[in-house]
Amino acid sequence: MPAPAVDFTLLELEPASSSAWNRRAMIWLGGMLLLVAVSIAGLALFLRSVEAEDANRRRVADAQWLDQTLRFHFRRLEGDLMARARQSQQGSEAANSQADPAVLKAGQLWRTAGVILFHAWMPAARQADVAHWPAEMRDAARDPEAAQALRAMLATTDALQRPAYAGPLPQNGARGRHTLWVAVPQFDQGRFVGDHVAAVQFEQALASIIPPWFAQDHDIQLHPEWGANTSSPRSDDGATSVPIHLPGIQLSLDVRALVPQVALAPRLFFGVALLCLLAMVAALYALWRDTARRQRAEAQLQTQRVLRQAMEQAVMLGLRAWDTQGRLLYVNQAFCRLVGWQAEDLLHTTGLMPYWPGEPGGEVAQLKAHLADATAQQIGVEMQWRHRDGHLLDVIVHAAPLSLPDGTVVGWMDSALDLTERKRIERRAARQQEMLEASGRLIAVGEVASTLAHELNQPLGALSSFANGLLNRVQQQSITLDEVRPVVERMARIADKAGRVIQRVNAFARRQDMNRQPLALVPFVGRVVGQLPVPEGLRLQWHVTDEDDALSVPADALLLEHALHNVVLNATEWARKTTEESPRVEVRLRHAEGMVGIQVADNGPGVPEEQVHTIFDAFASGKDGGMGMGLSICRSIIEAHRGRIDVARSDELHGAQFTLWLPLNP
């Protein structure tokens, strides 16, 4: 089955009419979104008007119901008072019995305790003079306005021959409570004989009249301007003013709905309509996003086309694409410059490529083997190509497969980097490295020679002194064989020590492993300090504590002895340059986590600040005639023991302080 063809030509964008169509589509989308927005606003306004009309209708119904209920109960109270008036006129003893159903079947206002504050029969002859009024009415008449209202009430019953009301008047001693006065006339054969007057506690009367189902959803209060002329219900700050039509007074109540009643059907209709409109908005938004995404994709394709052209002109890597048969499908200008051939000479060439110096098919086989190894893909494969003028090129190639969306590999894309100049530089660097290594070996030989000279200076000097002394005694014949034996044994030990020094330095110079054994520090440091020749007048103090007795380190005793001996000897030499009365050197052990330090401090001039970082360098010496190898060798020995050596100023002696840090035995 042949591999599917791959077109590597540049992507062509749609004609200009596509952009005009996109603009028209966006205009239509904008118009539809505007229409949807207007529809949603219209629905909201319509729902608001419907709810307002429904709320107004409920307010009118509540006002009418409240007016009729109050008038009904007060008319029933008028009947109760009229019956009481007849009983009073007839002199019935039952007039003083208010709640006896056998005598009077009274209404709810009359039966409810606390509603009727006062009631009494007032004959017509006693109504003209306030002094003859009952005490309760006289108390209420102290206010001029209340007295005028009560006179008008009594005059109305006589003139109009019907019940009359006065108030509601503020109740004495009760803030926020009111009294409603009612007078019911009584006639005898058309002649006015008197009134039965009652005082009603208005708020208590409302509480007894209003049913619980209405009271729990409404707040009913007396209107602050209850005397105003209000002929119809009105809304004021959420309250409805309800006029109560009672003879002789203009009474209004403020009714506020505590639980707003929502019209469910219009809201349900609005919710369904809003859901449909939102679904339309979502669909329009999705269409707009798809259109915008398409426009962005077209813009990105155009940008990528420009970017690809710029990359082809600017990139210095040789890029090429080839199919599974090894035919080149694409090359950039950098690749053409690399091999010296034109693109027309390379594309769709069958057989051997003109830049390949090997056998036909060898390059394709090598690249396929390279692509089969995931690790090699990251490293790349090195090849040799032949330039058109005949010279060989060293290149490194990185390749990646060209795959269709279904995963089918239809070819490969690779990049080629010219390594010819780099290879030449690497070969020259290799030759220079060989020369540097030879120089390094010479330097190492010189360092070993300097180290040997420094280390063997004292043993050889001691051997020379013993040999000269022994020779002088032999020549003078002033020595016996018994005296010769210890001198010769001493010379043999010094020579053996010199030999071990040569072996250790040789092994150390060749970076061989040292023979490290557990070494108890307290006796070791005490022995090294005790064997050191102390100049006259210098105090060398070795401080040891009980905690130091168990300290042990893995070390080569001979090398560590040499390092400690050299550091303490330097301290004694610099301490003699002190400005104090007597030179001092102190040696003590310091503890750290997993480490122990041998601290050597003196009261000499100390190490200058500018020499702290160079004092351990080879051939750097602060003493006249010094070789500058002592501290360098000491640092090398301590570092070979996996430790370090620090230098600082002593806080106690104010001179130099060297600390040899070594790891403790596990």
C-alpha positions as CSV (number, residue, x, y, z in Angstrom):
1,M,0.0,0.0,0.0
2,P,1.6,3.3,-1.1
3,A,2.2,5.9,1.6
4,P,-0.2,8.9,1.4
5,A,1.2,12.0,-0.4
6,V,2.2,14.9,1.7
7,D,1.9,18.5,0.4
8,F,4.6,20.8,1.8
9,T,3.5,23.9,-0.1
10,L,2.5,26.9,1.8
11,L,-1.1,27.1,3.1
12,E,-3.3,29.4,0.9
13,L,-5.8,31.5,2.8
14,E,-9.4,31.9,1.7
15,P,-10.3,34.8,-0.7
16,A,-11.1,38.3,0.5
17,S,-14.9,37.6,0.3
18,S,-14.5,35.3,3.3
19,S,-13.5,38.3,5.5
20,A,-16.6,40.3,4.2
21,W,-18.9,37.4,5.0
22,N,-17.4,37.1,8.5
23,R,-18.0,40.8,9.0
24,R,-21.7,40.5,7.9
25,A,-22.1,37.4,10.2
26,M,-20.7,39.4,13.1
27,I,-23.2,42.2,12.4
28,W,-26.1,39.8,12.3
29,L,-24.9,38.2,15.5
30,G,-24.6,41.6,17.2
31,G,-28.2,42.5,16.1
32,M,-29.6,39.2,17.4
33,L,-27.8,39.7,20.7
34,L,-29.3,43.2,20.9
35,L,-32.7,41.8,20.2
36,V,-32.3,39.2,22.9
37,A,-31.2,41.9,25.4
38,V,-34.3,44.1,24.5
39,S,-36.5,41.0,24.9
40,I,-35.2,40.2,28.3
41,A,-35.6,43.8,29.4
42,G,-39.2,43.9,28.1
43,L,-40.0,40.7,29.9
44,A,-38.6,42.1,33.1
45,L,-40.7,45.3,32.8
46,F,-43.8,43.3,31.9
47,L,-43.3,41.0,35.0
48,R,-42.8,44.1,37.1
49,S,-46.0,45.7,35.9
50,V,-48.0,42.5,36.4
51,E,-46.7,42.1,39.9
52,A,-47.5,45.8,40.6
53,E,-51.0,45.4,39.4
54,D,-51.5,42.2,41.4
55,A,-50.1,43.8,44.5
56,N,-52.4,46.9,44.0
57,R,-55.4,44.5,43.6
58,R,-54.5,42.7,46.8
59,R,-54.1,46.0,48.6
60,V,-57.6,47.2,47.5
61,A,-59.1,43.9,48.5
62,D,-57.4,44.0,51.9
63,A,-58.6,47.6,52.4
64,Q,-62.2,46.8,51.5
65,W,-62.2,43.7,53.7
66,L,-60.7,45.6,56.7
67,D,-63.2,48.4,56.3
68,Q,-66.2,46.1,56.1
69,T,-64.9,44.0,59.1
70,L,-64.3,47.0,61.3
71,R,-67.7,48.5,60.4
72,F,-69.4,45.2,61.0
73,H,-68.0,44.8,64.5
74,F,-68.6,48.5,65.5
75,R,-72.2,48.2,64.3
76,R,-72.5,45.2,66.4
77,L,-71.1,47.2,69.3
78,E,-73.7,49.9,68.5
79,G,-76.4,47.3,68.8
80,D,-75.0,46.1,72.1
81,L,-74.9,49.7,73.4
82,M,-78.5,50.3,72.2
83,A,-79.7,47.3,74.1
84,R,-77.9,48.5,77.1
85,A,-79.5,51.9,76.7
86,R,-83.0,50.4,76.6
87,Q,-82.2,48.4,79.7
88,S,-80.9,51.5,81.4
89,Q,-84.0,53.4,80.4
90,Q,-86.2,50.6,81.8
91,G,-84.1,50.5,85.0
92,S,-83.2,46.8,84.5
93,E,-80.7,45.5,87.0
94,A,-79.1,43.5,84.3
95,A,-77.5,46.7,83.0
96,N,-74.6,46.2,85.3
97,S,-74.0,42.7,84.0
98,Q,-71.8,42.9,80.9
99,A,-71.1,39.3,80.0
100,D,-74.3,37.4,81.0
101,P,-75.5,35.7,77.7
102,A,-78.8,35.0,79.3
103,V,-79.4,38.8,79.5
104,L,-77.5,40.0,76.4
105,K,-76.0,38.1,73.5
106,A,-73.2,40.7,72.9
107,G,-70.8,40.9,70.0
108,Q,-67.0,40.2,70.0
109,L,-66.0,43.7,71.0
110,W,-68.3,43.6,74.0
111,R,-67.2,40.1,75.1
112,T,-63.4,40.7,74.7
113,A,-61.8,41.8,78.0
114,G,-59.9,45.1,77.9
115,V,-61.8,46.5,74.8
116,I,-64.6,48.4,76.6
117,L,-62.8,50.7,79.0
118,F,-66.0,52.5,80.1
119,H,-69.7,52.6,79.3
120,A,-72.6,54.6,81.0
121,W,-76.0,55.9,80.4
122,M,-76.2,59.7,79.9
123,P,-79.7,61.3,80.1
124,A,-80.3,64.2,77.7
125,A,-80.7,66.7,80.6
126,R,-77.1,66.0,81.8
127,Q,-75.3,66.4,78.4
128,A,-75.3,70.2,78.2
129,D,-73.1,70.7,81.3
130,V,-69.6,69.0,81.3
131,A,-69.8,69.0,85.1
132,H,-72.6,66.4,84.9
133,W,-70.7,64.1,82.6
134,P,-69.2,60.9,84.0
135,A,-65.8,61.2,85.6
136,E,-64.1,59.2,82.7
137,M,-65.5,61.7,80.2
138,R,-64.6,64.7,82.3
139,D,-61.0,63.4,82.4
140,A,-60.9,63.0,78.6
141,A,-62.5,66.5,78.2
142,R,-59.6,68.3,79.8
143,D,-58.0,68.6,76.4
144,P,-59.9,71.3,74.5
145,E,-59.8,69.4,71.2
146,A,-61.1,66.2,73.0
147,A,-63.9,68.2,74.7
148,Q,-65.0,69.7,71.4
149,A,-65.0,66.2,69.8
150,L,-67.1,64.8,72.6
151,R,-69.6,67.7,72.5
152,A,-69.9,67.2,68.7
153,M,-70.5,63.4,69.2
154,L,-73.3,64.1,71.7
155,A,-74.8,66.8,69.5
156,T,-74.7,64.5,66.5
157,T,-76.7,61.7,68.2
158,D,-79.5,64.2,69.0
159,A,-79.6,66.1,65.7
160,L,-79.1,63.2,63.3
161,Q,-80.8,60.5,65.5
162,R,-78.0,58.0,64.8
163,P,-74.9,56.7,66.6
164,A,-71.8,59.0,66.6
165,Y,-68.1,58.5,67.2
166,A,-65.3,60.7,68.6
167,G,-61.6,60.1,68.4
168,P,-59.5,58.1,68.5
169,L,-58.2,60.3,71.4
170,P,-54.9,59.7,73.1
171,Q,-55.3,57.5,76.1
172,N,-54.3,59.1,79.4
173,G,-51.2,57.5,80.9
174,A,-50.6,55.1,77.9
175,R,-48.2,56.2,75.2
176,G,-49.1,55.1,71.7
177,R,-52.6,54.0,72.7
178,H,-55.9,55.6,71.8
179,T,-59.5,55.6,73.0
180,L,-62.5,55.6,70.6
181,W,-65.7,57.1,72.0
182,V,-69.0,56.0,70.8
183,A,-72.5,57.3,71.7
184,V,-75.8,55.5,70.9
185,P,-79.0,57.6,71.2
186,Q,-82.2,56.4,72.7
187,F,-85.7,57.8,71.8
188,D,-89.0,57.5,73.5
189,Q,-92.0,58.1,71.1
190,G,-89.7,60.3,69.0
191,R,-88.3,62.2,71.9
192,F,-84.5,62.1,72.6
193,V,-84.0,60.8,76.1
194,G,-80.3,60.3,76.2
195,D,-77.2,58.3,75.0
196,H,-75.4,55.2,76.1
197,V,-71.7,56.2,75.9
198,A,-68.8,53.8,75.8
199,A,-65.0,54.2,75.6
200,V,-63.2,51.6,73.4
201,Q,-59.5,50.8,73.6
202,F,-58.8,51.1,69.9
203,E,-55.6,49.0,69.7
204,Q,-57.1,46.2,71.8
205,A,-60.3,46.4,69.6
206,L,-58.1,45.9,66.5
207,A,-56.3,42.9,68.0
208,S,-59.6,41.3,68.8
209,I,-61.2,41.9,65.4
210,I,-58.3,41.1,63.1
211,P,-58.0,37.3,62.6
212,P,-54.6,35.6,63.2
213,W,-54.2,34.6,59.5
214,F,-54.4,38.3,58.6
215,A,-52.4,39.7,61.5
216,Q,-49.4,37.4,61.0
217,D,-48.9,38.7,57.4
218,H,-49.8,42.4,58.1
219,D,-48.8,45.2,60.4
220,I,-51.8,47.5,61.2
221,Q,-51.2,50.8,62.9
222,L,-53.2,54.0,63.3
223,H,-52.3,56.5,60.6
224,P,-50.4,59.5,62.1
225,E,-52.7,61.9,60.2
226,W,-55.9,59.9,60.8
227,G,-58.0,63.0,60.6
228,A,-57.0,63.7,57.0
229,N,-59.5,63.3,54.2
230,T,-58.5,60.0,52.5
231,S,-61.2,58.8,50.2
232,S,-59.3,55.8,48.7
233,P,-56.4,53.5,49.6
234,R,-53.0,54.8,48.9
235,S,-49.4,53.5,49.2
236,D,-46.9,55.4,51.2
237,D,-43.4,53.9,51.8
238,G,-44.7,50.4,51.5
239,A,-47.8,51.0,53.6
240,T,-51.4,51.3,52.4
241,S,-53.7,53.9,54.0
242,V,-57.1,52.3,54.6
243,P,-60.0,54.7,55.4
244,I,-62.5,53.4,58.0
245,H,-66.1,54.9,57.5
246,L,-67.5,55.4,60.9
247,P,-70.2,58.1,61.6
248,G,-68.7,61.4,62.8
249,I,-65.0,60.7,62.4
250,Q,-62.4,60.4,59.6
251,L,-60.3,57.4,60.6
252,S,-57.4,55.8,58.6
253,L,-55.2,52.8,59.2
254,D,-51.7,52.0,57.8
255,V,-51.5,48.4,56.6
256,R,-48.0,47.0,55.8
257,A,-47.6,43.6,54.3
258,L,-45.0,41.7,56.4
259,V,-44.6,38.8,53.9
260,P,-44.6,40.0,50.3
261,Q,-46.8,37.8,48.2
262,V,-45.2,36.8,44.9
263,A,-47.2,36.1,41.8
264,L,-46.0,32.6,40.9
265,A,-47.5,32.2,37.5
266,P,-45.9,35.3,35.9
267,R,-42.6,34.6,37.4
268,L,-42.7,31.0,36.2
269,F,-43.5,32.2,32.7
270,F,-40.7,34.8,33.0
271,G,-38.3,32.0,34.2
272,V,-39.1,29.8,31.3
273,A,-38.8,32.6,28.8
274,L,-35.6,33.8,30.4
275,L,-34.2,30.3,30.2
276,C,-35.0,30.1,26.5
277,L,-33.5,33.5,25.9
278,L,-30.4,32.5,27.8
279,A,-30.1,29.4,25.8
280,M,-30.3,31.5,22.7
281,V,-27.6,33.8,24.1
282,A,-25.4,30.8,24.8
283,A,-25.9,29.5,21.3
284,L,-25.2,32.9,19.8
285,Y,-22.1,33.2,22.1
286,A,-20.9,29.7,21.0
287,L,-21.4,30.8,17.3
288,W,-19.5,34.0,18.0
289,R,-16.7,32.1,19.7
290,D,-16.5,29.7,16.8
291,T,-16.3,32.6,14.3
292,A,-13.7,34.4,16.4
293,R,-11.7,31.2,16.8
294,R,-11.7,30.7,13.0
295,Q,-10.6,34.3,12.5
296,R,-7.8,33.8,15.0
297,A,-6.8,30.5,13.3
298,E,-6.6,32.3,10.0
299,A,-4.6,35.1,11.5
300,Q,-2.3,32.5,13.2
301,L,-1.8,30.7,9.9
302,Q,-0.9,33.9,8.2
303,T,1.5,34.8,11.0
304,Q,3.0,31.3,10.8
305,R,3.5,31.7,7.1
306,V,5.4,35.0,7.6
307,L,7.3,33.5,10.5
308,R,8.3,30.4,8.5
309,Q,9.5,32.6,5.7
310,A,11.6,34.6,8.1
311,M,13.0,31.5,9.8
312,E,14.0,30.1,6.4
313,Q,15.9,33.3,5.8
314,A,17.5,33.7,9.2
315,V,18.1,30.1,10.5
316,M,21.7,28.8,10.2
317,L,20.7,25.2,10.7
318,G,20.2,23.0,7.6
319,L,16.6,21.8,7.6
320,R,15.3,19.1,5.3
321,A,12.2,16.8,5.1
322,W,12.2,13.4,3.4
323,D,9.7,10.6,2.9
324,T,10.0,7.0,3.8
325,Q,11.7,6.2,0.5
326,G,14.5,8.6,1.2
327,R,13.4,11.3,-1.3
328,L,13.9,14.8,-0.2
329,L,10.7,16.9,0.0
330,Y,12.0,20.1,1.4
331,V,15.3,21.9,2.1
332,N,16.0,25.4,3.3
333,Q,18.6,27.8,2.0
334,A,21.0,27.1,5.0
335,F,21.0,23.4,3.9
336,C,21.8,24.4,0.3
337,R,24.6,26.6,1.5
338,L,25.9,23.8,3.7
339,V,26.3,21.2,0.9
340,G,26.8,23.7,-1.9
341,W,23.9,22.4,-4.1
342,Q,20.8,24.1,-5.2
343,A,17.3,23.0,-4.0
344,E,16.4,22.0,-7.6
345,D,19.3,19.6,-7.7
346,L,18.2,17.9,-4.4
347,L,14.4,17.8,-4.3
348,H,12.8,14.6,-5.5
349,T,16.2,13.1,-6.4
350,T,16.1,9.3,-6.5
351,G,19.1,7.1,-5.8
352,L,22.4,8.4,-4.3
353,M,22.3,12.0,-2.9
354,P,25.1,14.1,-4.4
355,Y,26.4,15.1,-0.9
356,W,26.5,11.5,0.4
357,P,30.0,10.0,0.1
358,G,29.0,6.5,1.1
359,E,27.0,3.7,-0.5
360,P,23.4,4.3,-1.8
361,G,20.8,4.0,1.0
362,G,23.4,4.2,3.7
363,E,22.3,7.6,5.0
364,V,18.6,6.5,5.2
365,A,19.5,3.3,7.0
366,Q,21.7,5.2,9.5
367,L,19.0,7.7,10.2
368,K,16.3,5.0,10.7
369,A,18.5,3.2,13.1
370,H,19.1,6.5,14.9
371,L,15.3,7.2,15.1
372,A,14.7,3.8,16.6
373,D,16.7,4.7,19.7
374,A,15.0,7.3,21.9
375,T,18.3,8.2,23.7
376,A,20.1,8.7,20.4
377,Q,17.4,11.0,19.2
378,Q,18.3,13.5,21.9
379,I,22.0,13.2,21.3
380,G,21.9,13.2,17.5
381,V,24.0,11.2,15.0
382,E,27.2,12.4,13.5
383,M,27.8,11.9,9.8
384,Q,30.2,13.0,7.1
385,W,28.9,14.7,4.0
386,R,30.8,15.8,0.9
387,H,30.6,19.4,-0.2
388,R,30.1,20.2,-3.9
389,D,33.7,21.3,-4.2
390,G,34.9,18.0,-2.8
391,H,35.9,18.6,0.9
392,L,34.3,16.5,3.6
393,L,31.9,18.0,6.2
394,D,31.4,16.8,9.8
395,V,27.7,17.3,10.7
396,I,25.4,16.3,13.5
397,V,21.8,15.4,12.6
398,H,18.8,15.5,14.9
399,A,15.6,13.9,13.4
400,A,11.9,13.7,14.3
401,P,9.1,11.8,12.6
402,L,6.4,13.5,10.4
403,S,3.1,11.9,11.6
404,L,-0.5,12.2,10.4
405,P,-3.2,12.8,13.0
406,D,-3.9,9.0,13.0
407,G,-0.2,8.3,14.0
408,T,1.0,7.2,10.5
409,V,4.6,8.1,9.9
410,V,4.9,9.6,6.4
411,G,8.5,10.9,6.6
412,W,11.0,12.6,8.8
413,M,12.2,16.1,9.5
414,D,15.8,16.7,10.5
415,S,18.3,19.5,11.2
416,A,21.9,19.4,10.3
417,L,24.6,21.4,12.1
418,D,28.1,21.8,10.6
419,L,30.7,20.5,13.1
420,T,33.7,20.8,10.8
421,E,35.2,23.9,12.4
422,R,34.3,22.6,15.9
423,K,36.1,19.3,15.2
424,R,39.2,21.2,14.1
425,I,39.1,23.3,17.2
426,E,38.6,20.1,19.4
427,R,41.6,18.4,17.7
428,R,43.7,21.5,18.4
429,A,42.4,21.7,22.0
430,A,43.4,18.0,22.4
431,R,46.9,18.7,21.3
432,Q,47.1,21.7,23.7
433,Q,45.7,19.5,26.5
434,E,48.5,17.0,25.9
435,M,51.0,19.8,26.2
436,L,49.3,21.1,29.4
437,E,49.4,17.6,30.9
438,A,53.1,17.3,30.2
439,S,53.6,20.7,31.8
440,G,51.5,19.6,34.7
441,R,53.6,16.5,35.2
442,L,56.7,18.7,35.3
443,I,55.1,20.9,37.9
444,A,54.1,17.9,39.9
445,V,57.7,16.7,39.8
446,G,58.8,20.1,41.0
447,E,56.2,20.1,43.8
448,V,57.3,16.6,44.9
449,A,60.9,17.6,44.9
450,S,60.1,20.7,46.9
451,T,58.1,18.6,49.4
452,L,60.9,16.1,49.8
453,A,63.4,18.9,50.3
454,H,61.2,20.5,52.9
455,E,60.4,17.2,54.7
456,L,63.9,15.7,54.6
457,N,65.6,18.9,55.7
458,Q,65.5,18.1,59.4
459,P,66.2,14.3,59.3
460,L,69.2,14.8,57.0
461,G,70.5,17.6,59.2
462,A,70.2,15.4,62.3
463,L,72.0,12.6,60.5
464,S,74.7,14.9,59.4
465,S,75.1,16.2,63.0
466,F,75.3,12.7,64.5
467,A,77.7,11.5,61.8
468,N,80.1,14.5,62.3
469,G,80.0,14.1,66.0
470,L,80.6,10.4,65.8
471,L,83.5,11.0,63.4
472,N,85.1,13.6,65.6
473,R,84.9,11.3,68.7
474,V,86.4,8.4,66.7
475,Q,89.2,10.6,65.4
476,Q,89.9,11.7,68.9
477,Q,89.6,8.1,70.1
478,S,87.4,9.4,72.9
479,I,84.4,7.0,72.4
480,T,83.9,3.4,73.3
481,L,81.9,0.8,71.5
482,D,79.2,1.0,74.2
483,E,78.8,4.7,73.4
484,V,78.8,4.1,69.7
485,R,75.9,1.7,69.7
486,P,73.1,4.2,70.9
487,V,74.4,6.9,68.4
488,V,74.3,4.4,65.5
489,E,70.8,3.2,66.6
490,R,69.6,6.8,66.7
491,M,71.0,7.4,63.2
492,A,69.3,4.2,62.0
493,R,65.9,5.4,63.4
494,I,66.4,8.8,61.8
495,A,67.3,7.2,58.5
496,D,64.3,4.9,58.7
497,K,62.0,7.9,59.5
498,A,63.4,9.7,56.4
499,G,62.7,6.7,54.3
500,R,59.1,6.5,55.5
501,V,58.8,10.3,54.8
502,I,60.0,9.6,51.2
503,Q,57.4,6.8,50.9
504,R,54.6,8.8,52.3
505,V,55.3,11.9,50.2
506,N,55.7,9.7,47.1
507,A,52.3,8.0,47.8
508,F,50.7,11.4,48.6
509,A,52.0,12.9,45.4
510,R,50.6,10.0,43.4
511,R,47.2,10.3,45.2
512,Q,47.5,6.8,46.7
513,D,45.3,5.7,49.6
514,M,46.8,6.4,53.0
515,N,47.0,3.8,55.8
516,R,44.5,5.3,58.2
517,Q,44.1,3.7,61.6
518,P,42.2,4.7,64.7
519,L,44.3,7.3,66.5
520,A,43.7,8.5,70.1
521,L,44.1,12.2,70.0
522,V,45.0,13.1,73.6
523,P,48.2,11.0,73.8
524,F,49.0,11.8,70.2
525,V,48.8,15.5,70.6
526,G,50.6,15.4,74.0
527,R,53.5,13.4,72.5
528,V,53.8,15.8,69.5
529,V,53.7,18.9,71.8
530,G,56.1,17.3,74.3
531,Q,58.8,16.4,71.7
532,L,58.8,20.0,70.3
533,P,61.9,22.0,71.2
534,V,60.6,25.0,73.2
535,P,62.7,28.2,73.0
536,E,63.7,29.8,76.3
537,G,61.0,32.2,77.7
538,L,58.1,30.7,75.6
539,R,55.2,29.1,77.4
540,L,53.7,26.1,75.4
541,Q,50.5,25.0,77.1
542,W,48.5,21.9,76.2
543,H,45.0,22.0,77.6
544,V,43.1,18.8,78.0
545,T,39.7,18.0,79.6
546,D,38.0,14.8,80.7
547,E,35.7,14.9,77.6
548,D,38.8,14.8,75.4
549,D,40.1,11.4,76.6
550,A,37.7,9.3,74.4
551,L,38.3,11.2,71.2
552,S,39.7,9.1,68.3
553,V,40.1,9.8,64.6
554,P,41.1,7.7,61.6
555,A,44.5,9.0,60.5
556,D,47.9,8.2,59.2
557,A,49.9,9.0,62.3
558,L,53.2,9.9,60.6
559,L,51.5,12.4,58.2
560,L,49.3,13.9,60.8
561,E,52.3,14.2,63.2
562,H,54.1,16.1,60.5
563,A,51.2,18.5,59.9
564,L,50.6,19.2,63.6
565,H,54.4,19.5,64.3
566,N,54.7,22.1,61.5
567,V,51.7,24.1,62.7
568,V,52.9,24.2,66.3
569,L,56.4,25.0,65.3
570,N,55.2,27.9,63.2
571,A,53.2,29.1,66.2
572,T,56.3,29.1,68.4
573,E,58.3,31.1,65.8
574,W,55.6,33.8,65.4
575,A,54.9,34.0,69.1
576,R,58.4,35.2,69.7
577,K,57.5,38.3,67.7
578,T,54.9,39.3,70.2
579,T,54.8,42.8,71.8
580,E,53.7,41.3,75.1
581,E,56.0,40.4,78.0
582,S,56.2,36.7,77.2
583,P,55.4,34.6,74.1
584,R,52.7,32.0,74.6
585,V,51.3,29.1,72.5
586,E,48.2,27.2,73.6
587,V,47.0,23.9,72.1
588,R,43.5,22.5,72.9
589,L,40.7,20.4,71.3
590,R,37.5,21.8,70.0
591,H,34.3,19.8,69.4
592,A,31.8,20.0,66.6
593,E,29.1,17.7,65.2
594,G,31.0,14.6,63.9
595,M,34.3,16.6,63.9
596,V,37.1,17.4,66.3
597,G,39.5,20.3,65.9
598,I,43.1,20.6,67.1
599,Q,43.4,24.3,67.8
600,V,46.8,26.0,67.9
601,A,46.8,29.7,69.0
602,D,49.7,32.1,69.7
603,N,50.0,35.7,70.9
604,G,52.1,36.8,67.9
605,P,51.2,39.5,65.3
606,G,48.7,37.2,63.6
607,V,47.9,36.7,60.0
608,P,47.3,39.9,58.0
609,E,43.8,40.2,56.5
610,E,45.1,40.3,53.0
611,Q,47.1,37.1,53.4
612,V,44.3,34.9,54.9
613,H,43.2,33.6,51.4
614,T,46.7,33.0,50.1
615,I,48.6,31.7,53.2
616,F,48.0,28.1,52.2
617,D,49.2,28.6,48.6
618,A,52.5,26.9,47.5
619,F,55.6,29.0,47.7
620,A,53.8,31.7,49.7
621,S,55.9,32.4,52.9
622,G,55.8,35.1,55.4
623,K,59.2,34.1,57.0
624,D,62.6,35.3,55.7
625,G,64.2,32.4,53.8
626,G,61.1,30.2,54.0
627,M,60.2,27.9,51.1
628,G,56.4,28.5,51.4
629,M,55.6,24.8,51.3
630,G,54.9,24.0,55.0
631,L,51.3,25.2,55.3
632,S,50.5,24.0,51.8
633,I,51.7,20.5,52.7
634,C,49.7,20.7,56.0
635,R,46.5,21.6,54.2
636,S,47.0,18.8,51.7
637,I,47.5,16.3,54.5
638,I,44.4,17.4,56.4
639,E,42.3,17.4,53.3
640,A,43.6,13.9,52.5
641,H,42.2,12.9,55.9
642,R,38.8,14.3,54.7
643,G,39.1,17.3,57.0
644,R,40.0,21.0,56.7
645,I,42.2,23.6,58.2
646,D,41.0,27.1,59.2
647,V,42.9,30.2,60.1
648,A,41.5,33.1,62.2
649,R,42.5,35.6,64.9
650,S,42.5,34.2,68.5
651,D,40.0,35.8,70.8
652,E,42.1,35.0,73.9
653,L,45.7,35.5,72.7
654,H,44.9,37.9,69.9
655,G,47.4,36.3,67.5
656,A,47.1,33.7,64.8
657,Q,44.8,30.7,65.4
658,F,45.0,27.5,63.2
659,T,42.4,24.7,63.7
660,L,42.9,21.3,62.1
661,W,39.4,19.8,61.8
662,L,39.3,16.0,61.4
663,P,36.3,13.6,61.2
664,L,35.8,11.4,64.3
665,N,35.7,7.6,64.3
666,P,32.1,6.4,63.7
